[in-house]
């Protein structure tokens, strides 16, 4: 009982230090947030970091939301900033036929190789489980929960979600994998609500998840859009609502959209003094 729980380090100290060393093996990490907050981006950064840190690691990405081209552009943008000797490439430049983007694509592909397997829609628990089993993946991302279907479903969406969450939990425990699941929530819901309420009504996530992060943009302008600081980043707070194996620690981060990359820290003091809504798109309002 005194042994430490096995984890998969992401290689990002601002995450690993907060959750006990890494993603829990046999456990479920839930990223719950409204659309466009950056659930997929955070999970992709974790997985790329883990794959680069451990060259024997394998991962599965159940892609219910993004196209393969969309994931590929994000993968190059994130990976280009992490692979040694590679120049960073913006997401929108990742697929362009330039020497820089071509070099980045080749470098990221060589570093990740065939160790990242994609499961394409329609997504089912059985399909995801088969991919994890066949590849021997130690990490799995489900993007996202509400797009996974169950046999004979459709009559009661909350009951269907409960079954999906239970099935994904079984993948984690049965395959000894660290599973990340993105879950959408209504924009009108607040982060003071219970996680089950935020996951479109299913309470099962409260019980199944080992770690739950609820994400929200730190600053919004008058139109409800994220406020972009002069350095091009936006603040995203991932509030830890549950950590089964330790103390809950929030991730207070900045997100750089061009490179689909998160990092810790705050904006410059001059910007902070102006207060929320002072800037939009990097320009004074």
N, C-alpha and C positions, 0 to 999 in steps of 0.2 A: 504493500500500500504506500510505502514511502518512496517508491521509484517515481521518477518524473514521468508525466504523460508524454508519449511520443508525439512529435510535432514535425511539420514540414516548414522550415524557415523560409520566409519570403525574400530575405536578404535586405529588407528595409527595416532598420532599427526602430523607426517611428511606429511601425506596425508590430514587429516581433516583440519589442519590449512591452507593448501594451497588452498583448494577449498570451503571454507566457512562453515566448520563444518562437512561436510560429503557428501555422494552421494546425488544429488538433487532428491527429490521425484517428479515424473512427468517429469523428465528430462532424458537426454541421455548423457552418458560419453563415448567417443570414445578413444580407445587405438589403435593407428595406428603405425605399425612398420614392418620391414622385418621379414621373418621367423626366429625363434629361438632367438629372442631378449628377450622374456619373457612376452608376453601379457597375456597369460592364467595364468601364475604364479602370476602376480600382482593382477589380478582380483580375483583369488582364495583366496589369502591372505586377500584382502579386505573383501570378503564375509564371510570367516571363522571368521575373527575378529568381523564383525558385528553380526553374529549369536551367538558368545560367549558373546558379550556385552549385547545383548537383547534376552532373552530366549523366547520371544513371536514372534520373527521375523521368517519369512519363506522366502526361496529363491528358485529360479529355475535356473538351469544350462542347457542351450541348447548346447549339446555336439556334435558338428559337426565334430570336428577334432580328439579328443582323444578317446581311448577306455575306457570302464568303469574301467578296471583294471588299466590303466594308470592314470585316474583321482583319483582312490582310493589310489594309492601309493602316489601321490602328496598331497592328502587330509590328509593322515596320517603324512607325513613329515611336512607339515605346521602346522597341528593341534597339533602335539606332542610338538611343541615349544610354544604353546599358552595355552593349557589346564593346569590348576593348578595341580601340583603334578605329571606331566607326564614327563618321560625322552624323550629327543629328539631322533628321529629315522630318519636316512637317507632315501631318496626316494628309493634307490636300496635295502634297507634292510626291507622296509615296509611290503612286502608280505612274508618274510621269517618266517619259523616256529620256532621262538625263543621266550623266555619268554618276552624279552624287546619289540619286535615288536608286539607280541600278546597283551601285556598290553597297548601299545600305540593305537592299533586298537580299543580295547574295550573302552578306555578312550575317544577317539575322537568320536566314534559311540554314546556313552552315552551322550556326550556333545552336539552333533549336532542332534542326533536322526533322526526323519523323517522330519525334517524341511528344508532339502535340497533335492529337487526333480530334477531328471535328465530327460531331453527330448532327446531321441536318434534319430539318423538320420533314414530316410531323414528329414531334417528340413524344415518347412514352417512357415510363419508368423502365420497362423491360428493355427497350432499345438502348437507353443510357447505361443500364446495368451490364448489358452484353458488351458494350464498348469498353467499359472499365475492366471487365473480366478478361476480355481478349487481349487487351494491351498491357495489362498489369499496372494500370495507372494508379499512382498514389495520390493524385489530386484530380478533382472533377469540379467543373463549373457548370451550373444549370442556369441558362440565360433565356427566359426567366421562368419563374415558378408557374405563372398563370397560363403559360403556353404549353405546358405538359398535360397531355390527355390521359384518361384512364379508360379501360374497356367498359362498355355499357354506361358511360358517363353522359352528362348533359341534362339530367333531370334536376339535380341539386348541385349547383356549382360549389357551394361551401363544402358539402360532403365530398365532392370530387377533389377539391384542394386538400382536404384532410387526408384522403387516400394517397394523393401525390406526395405530400410531405412525409407521410409514413413510409412510403416506398423509397423515397430518396434517403431518408434516415437509415433504412435497411441497407442501402448501397454503402453508406459510410461504415456502418458497423460490420456488415458481412464481407466487404472487400478490403477492410483496413485502409480506407481512403479518407483523405481530408476533402470534404465536399463544401463548396461555396454555392449558395443559391441566392439569386437576385429576385426580389419580390417587389412588384409595383404596389403603390398605395395611392389613394386619392389625394389630389393636391389640396383638398379642403381639410384633410385630416391633419392634426397637429402632432408634434413629436412627444406630447405628453400622453397621448393615447397608448393603450396597450398594443404590443406588437401584433397580437392576433387580430385586433381591430384594423390595424394598418394593412394587413395582408389580405385585403378584400374580404374580410369577415371570418376567415379561418382562424380558430384559436389554437390549432395544432402546432403552429410554428412556435408559440410560447413554450411548449413543452419539449418539442423535438430538437430545437436549436441549442447548441452549446454556447454560442456567442451570437448576439444580435446587435447590429449597428443600425441606427436610424439616421438617414442622411438628410440634410437640408442646406440650402445655400445660406451663407452667413449674412449677406447683405443683398437686398432687393431694391430696385429703383421704384419710382412711382407707378410704373406699368407692371410691376411684379416680375421684372426680368433681373437676372443676376448682375450685380454691379462689378464691372471689370476695373481692376486697379491699373495704374499707369504702367506696371510691368507686364500687363496682359493676363494676369491670373485672376481667378475668382476664389473667394473663400467658400469652402465646403466643410461643414462640421458633421462628423460621424459620431453620434452619441451612442455610447455603449450602454444598452439597456439590460444586457445580461451577459455574464461570463461565468459559466458553470464551474470552472476550475480556478477562479481567482477573482481579484478585485476588478470591477469594471473601470476601464480607462477610455476616455473619449479620444478620437483622432481629430485634432483641429488642424486642417490642412489648407493648402492653396492648390488649385487645379489649373494647369497650363493647357488650355484646349488645343492649341496648335500641335502640341506634341503628345496629347492625351496622357499627361504625366502629373501625378500628385507629388507633393512635397510638404514638409512641415514648415511652420513659420507664419509670420504675419506680414502685412504690407508695411511700407515705409511709414515712419512716424508722421510725416506731413500729411499723408493721405488719411491715416487713422484719425487725426485731429479734425478733419473736415466732416467726418461722420458718414453714416450710411446714406447712399443716394447722391453723394457729392460728385461721383464720376459715373459715366455710362459709356462703355466703349472706349475708355481711356481719355475721354474729353470732359472738361468741366460742364456741368449741367447749367 
